């Protein structure tokens, strides 16, 4: 992991919030959706098959943990999550990463996917501070 780094594409539009045992965790800076991105700190990982069995199992556990946090972020923002969307797409940024997105039937894009749709609505500074306080749950 010494040579591992976040792909530059993640720097725009998301904020680093935590480092868990396997994943670097980022908050997508888009208040329309509570949204975390998990990036396993495994050099050269592009596909799930690039992870060891133990790391794949840990990624699943961290994905579930992220889902609970996304639900908590939705509560903090006053928009409880009705459905979690989890995806490892990687068509734009090859570095292995998993999106955990909280959705609601009234979120404006429902039931369509969120990727590349509409303009992001950045979080305000006060809400960012509240979210930062909740990030370690």
HUDAKA-V661124 format. One record per residue. RES is the residue in three letters. SS is DSSP state (a for helix, b for strand, c for the rest). PHI is phi in degrees with one decimal (NA if undefined). Layout:
# HUDAKA-V661124
res: [RES/RES]
ss: [SS/SS]
phi: [PHI/PHI]
This chain:
# HUDAKA-V661124
res: [UNK/UNK/UNK/UNK/UNK/UNK/UNK/UNK/UNK/UNK/UNK/UNK/UNK/UNK/UNK/UNK/UNK/UNK/UNK/UNK/UNK/UNK/UNK/UNK/UNK/UNK/UNK/UNK/UNK/UNK/UNK/UNK/UNK/UNK/UNK/UNK/UNK/UNK/UNK/UNK/UNK/UNK/UNK/UNK/UNK/UNK/UNK/UNK/UNK/UNK/UNK/UNK/UNK/UNK/UNK/UNK/UNK/UNK/UNK/UNK/UNK/UNK/UNK/UNK/UNK/UNK/UNK/UNK/UNK/UNK/UNK/UNK/UNK/UNK/UNK/UNK/UNK/UNK/UNK/UNK/UNK/UNK/UNK/UNK/UNK/UNK/UNK/UNK/UNK/UNK/UNK/UNK/UNK/UNK/UNK/UNK/UNK/UNK/UNK/UNK/UNK/UNK/UNK/UNK/UNK/UNK/UNK/UNK/UNK/UNK/UNK/UNK/UNK/UNK/UNK/UNK/UNK/UNK/UNK/UNK/UNK/UNK/UNK/UNK/UNK/UNK/UNK/UNK/UNK/UNK/UNK/UNK/UNK/UNK/UNK/UNK/UNK]
ss: [c/c/c/c/c/c/c/a/a/a/c/c/c/b/b/b/b/b/b/c/c/c/b/b/b/b/b/b/c/c/c/c/c/c/b/b/b/b/b/b/c/c/c/c/c/c/c/a/a/a/c/c/a/a/a/a/a/a/a/a/a/a/a/a/a/a/a/a/a/a/a/a/a/a/a/a/c/c/c/c/c/c/b/b/b/b/b/c/c/c/c/c/c/c/c/c/c/b/b/b/b/b/b/c/c/c/c/c/c/c/c/c/c/c/c/c/c/c/c/c/c/c/c/c/a/a/a/a/a/a/a/a/a/a/c/c/c]
phi: [NA/-60.8/-93.7/-70.6/-150.9/-74.6/-58.4/-54.5/-60.1/-77.2/-63.8/-86.8/92.7/-145.8/-126.5/-65.2/-124.1/-166.7/-126.3/-93.7/-51.9/-105.9/-106.6/-82.3/-113.3/-126.1/-95.4/-67.6/-82.7/-146.6/-66.9/-67.4/-143.6/-70.8/-152.1/-114.1/-121.0/-103.0/-122.4/-59.0/-85.0/-126.2/-56.7/80.3/-70.0/-121.0/-120.2/-55.9/-66.2/-80.3/-95.4/-67.7/-56.5/-62.2/-70.1/-63.7/-65.2/-66.5/-60.4/-63.1/-63.0/-70.6/-66.9/-63.6/-59.4/-63.5/-60.4/-63.9/-69.1/-60.3/-61.7/-63.9/-63.7/-61.6/-63.4/-59.4/-79.8/78.4/-133.5/-55.7/-74.2/-98.4/-147.3/-95.6/-106.6/-125.1/-151.6/-121.3/-93.3/76.0/-71.0/-94.2/-118.7/-68.8/-53.1/-55.8/-155.2/-124.2/-90.4/-125.8/-120.7/-88.3/-121.1/-137.3/-63.4/-106.6/-81.7/93.8/-114.0/-55.9/-96.3/-71.2/-66.9/-93.6/-66.6/69.0/-114.0/71.6/-94.0/-63.4/-111.8/-56.2/-66.1/-73.7/-62.1/-62.9/-68.5/-59.7/-66.3/-64.1/-64.6/-61.5/-68.0/-89.0/-64.9/-88.9/-59.1]
